[in-house]
Amino acid sequence: MTHVTARFSGGRDRSGPLTTAQANMVGCVLRDPPEHMNYRVVRQLPQDVTAARVAEAVGLLISRHESLRTTFHDGVQRVSAEGELAIEVTEDEAVGARLRERRFDLAGEPPLRAAVITAGGVPRQIVFVTTHSTVDASGLAVLLADWDVIIQGKPLEAVTAPQPLDVAETERTPASVRRAAAALRYWEAQLRRIPRSTLTVRVDDSQTDWKLPRLRVRSVAAARALGRIGARTGVSGSAAVLAAFGALAGLRAGQPICPVISISANRYRPELRDHVGPLAQDALIPIDIAGPSFDALLQSTRAASLAAYQNSRFDSAALVEIMEEVQKSRGVFFARDLVFNDMSVPGQGGRVSRDPSGAPDIRSVWLPEETLPTRVSLWVNRLQGEADVTLWADPRCLPRDDAQALGEGIMRLLIEAGDRDVDLSELTALTGIAPLPRGDGWLVADSCWVDLAEVERLVADAVDGSSRVVAVPDEELGHRLVCHLTAPITPEEARSACLAKLPGRMAAMAPHDYVIRR
């Protein structure tokens, strides 16, 4: 194993505050497992390129983008004007996995790792590893497009997109501050009314490695149907897939409102489209599936999505405080259990594979497990030419058979909706997905499905003494949970103890009222 050195220079040293997305991602990178937060990309190298030429090209890439030479220090980002990056040269094809599995020292090392993989001493591939505090998926795509031009020796246009420090400055203007405050108000309003989970099962997921099966589902017919749906309703293909995802997940859960977290790229302003840095944050979309038809659902989902995306840039630390306060007041623990991530590129073409046997045009295949900190996540890979999605599903919450029904059901619903407005009462016959059967003890309280046995288990784990939980019909909440306790404790202390034990319990909530007998 040897090394070559990439040297970079880019103006002057700079420092300043973090952007809202950087602040959010820095916390995640420092806390979450590296395999969740680090990107690994492998690129083929041109023939006859030398390791020295690769090092020169990497230096040019780093010089071009401040995000690649930024370190983070207690709420301050510092951009180095010049420096060096050591690039490993090796025949070990596992080098990428090795570089990815190590957590980045955000204050002490460059936010980019690179290695050249050789065969017989000839450079064949380059591996890049970076992290979410440096770029999001859209920013990474811009970065790689620049790399492809640089390594070919072609000229690049000047960077016109703002650098992260420039974005941080604009976020502190009065107008941006008002928008961020409005976003927090939006989140609080939604958190006070939506179900705290769609995957309410008797599972304690406080400890998990998040290694999930993945189902890839493709359909040419669904892509064609999206075009017809758009022509009829004016709704984009992305919003139509999101609506189908929410409709079927909500149907299975037996919920009139299905909250979905959508990853918002936050690149709606033209000058931000080529920004190399993290901009993506969560958008909270409540999908109302109580309407009569899929066309009506498409319209309401589009409106809900626009509102959510407009409120997807916020101070993440302030949002955590709001979530904690709402969780305490409602007695619930919010689960980020349905995630939607549209990774498709408008205008993306490419070769479309078809089954020559004439089999039904919905093809699904299970992929190897990968780690992702989510319960169920739908990634949209492509929508034009062929609808291509990947569904990540925790089998404890969504068993494989149910995950396959959901993934394929989305395609079936879209194909049918391409020809007509589908009545939502037809969804079970069309997709095979039906509301989960709920046995004795299941009830709705404050818009959330709750299992009384799980609530009693929560109380027993939280408080020493005998207890019994009863559900009292309530006009506002549906049911009010009353806990009768025999213990030397106050109602306030009992509720606090229950809230402390609540995280990870997906079918429980803290009782609303406490009757204490000493």
TIMIMAR-952783 format. One record per residue (C-alpha): x, y, z; residue in three letters; residue number from 0. Coordinates in pm, whole numbers, plus 50000, padded with zeros to 5 digits. Example, Ala and Ser with C-alpha at 12.3 -4.5 7.8 and 13.67 -1.06 7.14 Angstrom:
     x     y     z rest  nr
 51230 49550 50780  ala   0
 51367 49894 50714  ser   1
// end
This chain:
     x     y     z rest  nr
 50000 50000 50000  met   0
 50125 50347 49907  thr   1
 49988 50699 49909  his   2
 49971 50997 49678  val   3
 49897 51349 49797  thr   4
 49622 51579 49673  ala   5
 49705 51945 49726  arg   6
 49431 52205 49728  phe   7
 49398 52580 49756  ser   8
 49089 52795 49737  gly   9
 49104 53161 49826  gly  10
 49124 53251 50194  arg  11
 49056 53098 50532  asp  12
 48696 53160 50638  arg  13
 48483 53088 50944  ser  14
 48132 53150 51063  gly  15
 47814 52990 51199  pro  16
 47667 52662 51077  leu  17
 47369 52636 50847  thr  18
 47058 52478 50998  thr  19
 47115 52160 50795  ala  20
 47482 52145 50894  gln  21
 47394 52179 51262  ala  22
 47142 51899 51231  asn  23
 47381 51668 51048  met  24
 47683 51741 51268  val  25
 47485 51613 51565  gly  26
 47383 51301 51374  cys  27
 47736 51231 51248  val  28
 47876 51257 51600  leu  29
 47600 51038 51746  arg  30
 47484 50779 51490  asp  31
 47682 50479 51360  pro  32
 47923 50575 51079  pro  33
 47765 50332 50832  glu  34
 47442 50533 50864  his  35
 47603 50873 50813  met  36
 47892 50817 50571  asn  37
 47857 50808 50193  tyr  38
 48072 50569 49991  arg  39
 48098 50609 49613  val  40
 48309 50412 49365  val  41
 48394 50564 49026  arg  42
 48569 50403 48733  gln  43
 48887 50578 48621  leu  44
 48977 50652 48259  pro  45
 49227 50423 48093  gln  46
 49594 50517 48123  asp  47
 49532 50762 48408  val  48
 49811 50773 48667  thr  49
 49778 50791 49044  ala  50
 49949 51132 49031  ala  51
 49685 51257 48785  arg  52
 49410 51126 49014  val  53
 49564 51314 49307  ala  54
 49577 51633 49103  glu  55
 49211 51594 49005  ala  56
 49106 51536 49367  val  57
 49293 51851 49465  gly  58
 49105 52049 49201  leu  59
 48772 51912 49327  leu  60
 48849 52008 49687  ile  61
 48968 52352 49579  ser  62
 48640 52409 49399  arg  63
 48406 52336 49692  his  64
 48448 52484 50040  glu  65
 48236 52207 50191  ser  66
 48523 51961 50123  leu  67
 48767 52168 50327  arg  68
 48541 52258 50618  thr  69
 48584 52146 50977  thr  70
 48340 52200 51264  phe  71
 48424 52341 51606  his  72
 48150 52392 51869  asp  73
 47898 52561 51642  gly  74
 48156 52724 51413  val  75
 48261 52605 51067  gln  76
 48611 52678 50947  arg  77
 48714 52667 50583  val  78
 49082 52607 50507  ser  79
 49229 52804 50220  ala  80
 49484 52533 50142  glu  81
 49600 52194 50257  gly  82
 49670 51833 50162  glu  83
 49480 51506 50151  leu  84
 49655 51169 50158  ala  85
 49504 50922 49908  ile  86
 49563 50552 49963  glu  87
 49671 50349 49660  val  88
 49590 49981 49701  thr  89
 49471 49664 49530  glu  90
 49237 49594 49824  asp  91
 48881 49633 49693  glu  92
 48750 49638 50051  ala  93
 48918 49973 50115  val  94
 48591 50161 50065  gly  95
 48413 49965 50337  ala  96
 48708 50021 50568  arg  97
 48709 50396 50507  leu  98
 48333 50418 50551  arg  99
 48313 50230 50881  glu 100
 48533 50483 51063  arg 101
 48359 50787 51217  arg 102
 48481 51122 51087  phe 103
 48662 51352 51328  asp 104
 48472 51662 51219  leu 105
 48711 51899 51393  ala 106
 49038 51726 51320  gly 107
 49033 51577 50969  glu 108
 48921 51677 50620  pro 109
 48560 51570 50550  pro 110
 48668 51362 50249  leu 111
 48854 51032 50225  arg 112
 48974 50886 49897  ala 113
 49151 50574 49777  ala 114
 49270 50453 49439  val 115
 49212 50084 49365  ile 116
 49464 49934 49125  thr 117
 49489 49611 48928  ala 118
 49839 49503 48840  gly 119
 49961 49843 48951  gly 120
 49726 50028 48712  val 121
 49463 50263 48865  pro 122
 49113 50130 48788  arg 123
 48876 50290 49039  gln 124
 48857 50569 49290  ile 125
 48663 50545 49615  val 126
 48525 50857 49779  phe 127
 48393 50858 50136  val 128
 48234 51165 50285  thr 129
 47961 51235 50532  thr 130
 47615 51392 50571  his 131
 47753 51705 50737  ser 132
 47945 51773 50415  thr 133
 47680 51700 50150  val 134
 47331 51561 50115  asp 135
 47238 51325 49830  ala 136
 47170 51610 49587  ser 137
 47494 51784 49677  gly 138
 47682 51457 49633  leu 139
 47537 51423 49282  ala 140
 47668 51770 49194  val 141
 48006 51681 49340  leu 142
 48033 51361 49136  leu 143
 47925 51535 48816  ala 144
 48211 51782 48869  asp 145
 48451 51493 48933  trp 146
 48356 51321 48607  asp 147
 48444 51637 48416  val 148
 48766 51705 48606  ile 149
 48912 51354 48568  ile 150
 48848 51372 48193  gln 151
 49055 51689 48181  gly 152
 48766 51899 48054  lys 153
 48704 52260 48163  pro 154
 48440 52337 48424  leu 155
 48222 52642 48447  glu 156
 48280 52868 48747  ala 157
 48089 52787 49066  val 158
 47785 53012 49096  thr 159
 47601 52833 49377  ala 160
 47657 52975 49725  pro 161
 47905 52802 49954  gln 162
 47783 52681 50298  pro 163
 47905 52994 50477  leu 164
 47707 53205 50231  asp 165
 47395 52997 50300  val 166
 47449 53041 50676  ala 167
 47460 53418 50626  glu 168
 47132 53425 50432  thr 169
 46965 53209 50698  glu 170
 47022 53489 50946  arg 171
 46840 53757 50751  thr 172
 46510 53877 50908  pro 173
 46303 53708 50637  ala 174
 46480 53374 50684  ser 175
 46444 53395 51061  val 176
 46070 53452 51022  arg 177
 46042 53152 50788  arg 178
 46231 52929 51031  ala 179
 46004 53036 51317  ala 180
 45699 52967 51102  ala 181
 45838 52619 51026  ala 182
 45860 52540 51397  leu 183
 45501 52656 51448  arg 184
 45392 52430 51161  tyr 185
 45568 52130 51314  trp 186
 45420 52194 51658  glu 187
 45068 52223 51516  ala 188
 45106 51893 51329  gln 189
 45270 51709 51618  leu 190
 44980 51799 51845  arg 191
 44725 51625 51620  arg 192
 44882 51340 51420  ile 193
 44911 50976 51530  pro 194
 45244 50920 51697  arg 195
 45305 50608 51488  ser 196
 45165 50418 51192  thr 197
 45336 50089 51280  leu 198
 45184 50027 51621  thr 199
 45302 49677 51712  val 200
 45403 49511 52037  arg 201
 45773 49571 51979  val 202
 46030 49743 52195  asp 203
 46273 49891 51945  asp 204
 46486 50093 52186  ser 205
 46779 49868 52090  gln 206
 46828 49766 51727  thr 207
 47107 49752 51471  asp 208
 46871 49881 51198  trp 209
 46991 49617 50953  lys 210
 46691 49593 50723  leu 211
 46575 49384 50426  pro 212
 46517 49584 50107  arg 213
 46257 49515 49839  leu 214
 46314 49663 49493  arg 215
 45995 49700 49286  val 216
 45984 49809 48920  arg 217
 45711 49864 48664  ser 218
 45707 50021 48317  val 219
 45326 50029 48326  ala 220
 45331 50231 48650  ala 221
 45564 50490 48493  ala 222
 45325 50527 48199  arg 223
 45032 50554 48441  ala 224
 45206 50837 48626  leu 225
 45206 51037 48304  gly 226
 44831 50988 48262  arg 227
 44768 51067 48629  ile 228
 44962 51389 48593  gly 229
 44775 51490 48279  ala 230
 44439 51428 48450  arg 231
 44510 51578 48792  thr 232
 44814 51805 48756  gly 233
 44990 51613 49033  val 234
 45357 51522 48991  ser 235
 45474 51162 48971  gly 236
 45658 51200 49302  ser 237
 45346 51324 49482  ala 238
 45141 51041 49328  ala 239
 45382 50777 49461  val 240
 45380 50948 49801  leu 241
 44997 50948 49803  ala 242
 44986 50578 49715  ala 243
 45242 50498 49986  phe 244
 45044 50692 50249  gly 245
 44708 50552 50137  ala 246
 44814 50188 50165  leu 247
 45022 50227 50482  ala 248
 44737 50418 50644  gly 249
 44483 50158 50527  leu 250
 44688 49880 50683  arg 251
 44717 50078 51008  ala 252
 44347 50165 51018  gly 253
 44422 50537 51048  gln 254
 44245 50825 50873  pro 255
 44566 51030 50884  ile 256
 44901 50880 50788  cys 257
 45202 51097 50878  pro 258
 45501 51054 50647  val 259
 45844 51209 50688  ile 260
 45970 51314 50345  ser 261
 46332 51410 50293  ile 262
 46318 51764 50159  ser 263
 46616 51864 49943  ala 264
 46539 52232 50014  asn 265
 46672 52329 49671  arg 266
 46361 52508 49552  tyr 267
 46551 52831 49479  arg 268
 46744 52815 49147  pro 269
 47070 52935 49302  glu 270
 47068 52642 49545  leu 271
 47023 52360 49294  arg 272
 47399 52311 49247  asp 273
 47492 52382 49609  his 274
 47754 52138 49742  val 275
 47661 52106 50105  gly 276
 47380 51968 50320  pro 277
 47043 52133 50273  leu 278
 46807 51838 50320  ala 279
 46588 51826 50629  gln 280
 46267 51648 50723  asp 281
 45929 51756 50593  ala 282
 45632 51629 50796  leu 283
 45343 51544 50562  ile 284
 45008 51438 50715  pro 285
 44831 51237 50445  ile 286
 44455 51244 50494  asp 287
 44310 50917 50359  ile 288
 43953 50973 50477  ala 289
 43843 51113 50137  gly 290
 43632 50923 49886  pro 291
 43871 50873 49596  ser 292
 44235 50857 49494  phe 293
 44211 51171 49279  asp 294
 44090 51364 49585  ala 295
 44375 51211 49784  leu 296
 44622 51320 49516  leu 297
 44505 51680 49543  gln 298
 44514 51686 49923  ser 299
 44855 51518 49929  thr 300
 44992 51777 49688  arg 301
 44863 52060 49908  ala 302
 44994 51895 50224  ala 303
 45334 51833 50061  ser 304
 45372 52193 49951  leu 305
 45295 52316 50302  ala 306
 45538 52065 50453  ala 307
 45823 52143 50214  tyr 308
 45778 52516 50275  gln 309
 45833 52441 50644  asn 310
 46131 52207 50616  ser 311
 46415 52444 50708  arg 312
 46435 52493 51081  phe 313
 46659 52493 51386  asp 314
 46679 52121 51464  ser 315
 46768 52178 51831  ala 316
 46461 52399 51874  ala 317
 46248 52133 51706  leu 318
 46375 51868 51946  val 319
 46266 52087 52236  glu 320
 45919 52125 52080  ile 321
 45892 51750 52021  met 322
 45989 51676 52380  glu 323
 45732 51922 52515  glu 324
 45453 51785 52293  val 325
 45547 51428 52381  gln 326
 45519 51510 52750  lys 327
 45186 51688 52713  ser 328
 45033 51410 52497  arg 329
 45207 51122 52673  gly 330
 45334 50972 52348  val 331
 45670 50902 52188  phe 332
 45683 51007 51823  phe 333
 45818 50748 51583  ala 334
 45993 50837 51256  arg 335
 45851 50519 51112  asp 336
 45738 50606 50756  leu 337
 46000 50785 50547  val 338
 45976 50890 50181  phe 339
 46291 50979 49988  asn 340
 46259 51076 49621  asp 341
 46602 51023 49464  met 342
 46481 51029 49105  ser 343
 46615 51281 48856  val 344
 46371 51464 48625  pro 345
 46437 51373 48262  gly 346
 46629 51062 48364  gln 347
 46612 50804 48087  gly 348
 46827 50501 48043  gly 349
 46769 50144 47944  arg 350
 46446 49985 48068  val 351
 46443 49613 48132  ser 352
 46139 49409 48035  arg 353
 46053 49048 48109  asp 354
 46047 48869 47770  pro 355
 45813 48603 47909  ser 356
 45524 48849 47913  gly 357
 45485 48818 48292  ala 358
 45282 49086 48475  pro 359
 45462 49418 48463  asp 360
 45535 49444 48835  ile 361
 45869 49292 48925  arg 362
 46003 49273 49277  ser 363
 46321 49125 49422  val 364
 46467 49115 49771  trp 365
 46807 49281 49800  leu 366
 47075 49214 50064  pro 367
 47017 49377 50401  glu 368
 47162 49722 50463  glu 369
 47161 49949 50767  thr 370
 46921 50243 50779  leu 371
 46778 50405 51095  pro 372
 46412 50378 51000  thr 373
 46125 50135 51035  arg 374
 45983 50166 50684  val 375
 46135 50383 50412  ser 376
 46039 50414 50046  leu 377
 46319 50535 49818  trp 378
 46220 50642 49469  val 379
 46501 50558 49228  asn 380
 46335 50645 48897  arg 381
 45993 50750 48769  leu 382
 46040 50811 48396  gln 383
 46050 50517 48156  gly 384
 46018 50278 48448  glu 385
 45892 50328 48802  ala 386
 46170 50193 49023  asp 387
 46147 50206 49405  val 388
 46318 50040 49699  thr 389
 46127 49966 50018  leu 390
 46328 49926 50339  trp 391
 46124 49748 50607  ala 392
 46193 49637 50963  asp 393
 46038 49287 50964  pro 394
 45935 49323 51330  arg 395
 45705 49608 51228  cys 396
 45631 49515 50867  leu 397
 45689 49144 50793  pro 398
 45832 49052 50453  arg 399
 45499 48936 50312  asp 400
 45336 49264 50418  asp 401
 45629 49464 50282  ala 402
 45597 49290 49947  gln 403
 45224 49355 49943  ala 404
 45289 49723 50017  leu 405
 45563 49767 49756  gly 406
 45374 49587 49481  glu 407
 45044 49739 49594  gly 408
 45178 50089 49531  ile 409
 45246 49991 49170  met 410
 44905 49825 49129  arg 411
 44726 50131 49262  leu 412
 44920 50364 49032  leu 413
 44856 50145 48727  ile 414
 44483 50139 48798  glu 415
 44475 50512 48874  ala 416
 44631 50578 48535  gly 417
 44299 50480 48375  asp 418
 44040 50609 48624  arg 419
 43972 50773 48958  asp 420
 43993 50482 49203  val 421
 43746 50478 49491  asp 422
 43941 50427 49815  leu 423
 43694 50158 49920  ser 424
 43844 49942 49642  glu 425
 44201 49944 49778  leu 426
 44180 49612 49960  thr 427
 44037 49430 49656  ala 428
 44296 49595 49432  leu 429
 44608 49543 49646  thr 430
 44523 49277 49905  gly 431
 44608 49520 50187  ile 432
 44348 49539 50465  ala 433
 44338 49698 50810  pro 434
 44531 49500 51067  leu 435
 44304 49294 51291  pro 436
 44301 49443 51642  arg 437
 44220 49212 51929  gly 438
 44078 49287 52271  asp 439
 44249 49575 52444  gly 440
 44327 49779 52135  trp 441
 44166 50123 52118  leu 442
 44219 50473 51982  val 443
 44329 50745 52224  ala 444
 44428 51092 52108  asp 445
 44434 50970 51741  ser 446
 44678 50689 51833  cys 447
 44623 50313 51837  trp 448
 44705 50188 52186  val 449
 44721 49841 52341  asp 450
 44598 49852 52702  leu 451
 44816 49555 52794  ala 452
 45122 49744 52674  glu 453
 45016 50051 52872  val 454
 44980 49840 53186  glu 455
 45323 49688 53121  arg 456
 45465 50039 53086  leu 457
 45318 50146 53420  val 458
 45439 49828 53593  ala 459
 45794 49887 53465  asp 460
 45787 50253 53566  ala 461
 45627 50247 53912  val 462
 45662 50011 54209  asp 463
 45320 49906 54332  gly 464
 44999 49752 54200  ser 465
 44828 49922 53906  ser 466
 44536 49893 53668  arg 467
 44464 50101 53357  val 468
 44113 50158 53230  val 469
 43992 50337 52918  ala 470
 43713 50589 52961  val 471
 43525 50712 52651  pro 472
 43610 51075 52585  asp 473
 43444 51304 52331  glu 474
 43769 51483 52245  glu 475
 44029 51204 52269  leu 476
 43820 50900 52179  gly 477
 43939 50734 52498  his 478
 44104 50872 52808  arg 479
 44342 50637 52988  leu 480
 44308 50635 53365  val 481
 44568 50460 53579  cys 482
 44468 50338 53925  his 483
 44779 50298 54138  leu 484
 44850 50174 54486  thr 485
 45189 50326 54557  ala 486
 45357 50598 54767  pro 487
 45379 50840 54477  ile 488
 45212 51154 54343  thr 489
 45027 51165 54009  pro 490
 45295 51396 53872  glu 491
 45571 51156 53974  glu 492
 45385 50860 53825  ala 493
 45339 51035 53492  arg 494
 45704 51141 53480  ser 495
 45813 50783 53553  ala 496
 45592 50651 53272  cys 497
 45724 50911 53025  leu 498
 46082 50812 53112  ala 499
 46008 50448 53024  lys 500
 45809 50527 52709  leu 501
 46076 50554 52432  pro 502
 46080 50250 52206  gly 503
 45737 50120 52314  arg 504
 45538 50145 51993  met 505
 45197 50030 52122  ala 506
 45184 50222 52451  ala 507
 45127 50575 52573  met 508
 45146 50730 52917  ala 509
 44806 50735 53091  pro 510
 44629 51070 53097  his 511
 44509 51056 53458  asp 512
 44632 50886 53778  tyr 513
 44424 50783 54076  val 514
 44655 50712 54370  ile 515
 44576 50492 54668  arg 516
 44844 50473 54934  arg 517
// end
